[in-house]
Amino acid sequence: MGGSGGRTEDNRVSRGKPHIRELAADDYDALVALWTAAALPFRPNGRDTRECIAREIEGPCSVFLKATVGGRLIAAVLGTHDGRKGWINRLAVHPEHQRQGTGAALVRELEARFKAMGIQIVACMIEDWNETSMEVFEKLGYRQHPEIAYLTKRAHPDA
């Protein structure tokens, strides 16, 4: 059926090792495109506005990382902390780059940065429908705690 065109046999793109570094406010459009490609819900009129993301990137409690290949954003992880516990709030990998270890590499880098800050507990929140993410984090050593209920109170329903 023709050449692979840079794709592996299972239709994923493979163009070199991803470069991991800090996400910048200028990456916002590419980040939204990544979330869309990865079918992750986001709230463009709430907490995921350009302004909110830029404010968090500049804040002292955020560790937002990206993975790029050839200058193209292929994955991102948003981490925050309260000085005591680190939170993985969102991990996205472009479908063409999934199952190649990029998400795991981002999580490990985030964990290392939290550890360097003295943070010894890292938690993630995964919506119950997202079985793929559950599997990824379980493979990375995360365990579900069914005795913990997650409750929220939101100033705005879209936030």
VENTAQUI-V274862 format. One record per backbone hydrogen bond with DSSP energy under -0.5 kcal/mol. CO is the residue of the C=O (numbers start at 1). NH is the residue of the N-H. E is the energy in kcal/mol with one decimal. If there is no record, write none. Layout:
CO/NH/E  CO/NH/E
//
This chain:
4/7/-1.8  6/14/-1.8  8/11/-1.9  12/8/-3.5  16/15/-0.5  18/20/-0.5  19/68/-2.2  21/66/-3.0  24/27/-2.0  25/28/-1.6  27/31/-2.6  28/32/-2.6  29/33/-2.2  30/34/-2.1  31/35/-2.7  32/36/-2.4  33/37/-2.6  34/38/-2.6  35/40/-2.9  36/39/-1.3  42/44/-0.7  43/46/-1.8  43/48/-1.9  46/49/-1.3  49/53/-2.6  50/54/-2.4  51/55/-2.4  52/56/-2.4  53/57/-2.6  54/58/-1.9  55/59/-1.0  56/59/-0.5  59/62/-0.8  61/81/-1.8  63/65/-0.6  63/79/-1.6  64/23/-2.8  65/77/-2.2  66/21/-2.0  67/74/-2.9  67/75/-1.4  68/19/-3.0  69/72/-1.9  72/69/-2.0  74/94/-3.3  75/67/-2.7  76/92/-2.8  77/65/-2.5  77/79/-0.6  78/89/-2.8  78/90/-1.1  79/63/-3.3  80/87/-3.7  84/120/-0.6  84/121/-0.6  85/82/-1.7  86/123/-2.8  87/80/-2.2  87/89/-0.8  88/125/-1.3  90/78/-2.7  92/76/-2.5  94/97/-2.7  95/98/-0.9  96/13/-2.3  97/100/-0.7  101/105/-2.3  102/106/-2.3  103/107/-2.4  104/108/-2.7  105/109/-2.2  106/110/-2.5  107/111/-2.8  108/112/-2.4  109/113/-2.2  110/114/-2.5  111/115/-2.7  112/116/-2.2  113/117/-0.9  114/117/-0.9  114/119/-2.4  115/118/-1.8  118/120/-0.6  121/86/-3.0  123/88/-3.0  124/126/-0.5  127/130/-2.3  129/131/-1.7  130/134/-1.9  131/135/-2.4  132/136/-2.3  133/137/-2.6  134/138/-2.3  135/139/-2.2  136/140/-1.2  137/142/-2.7  138/141/-1.5  144/146/-0.6  145/148/-2.0  147/149/-0.5  149/151/-0.6  156/159/-1.6  158/47/-0.6
//
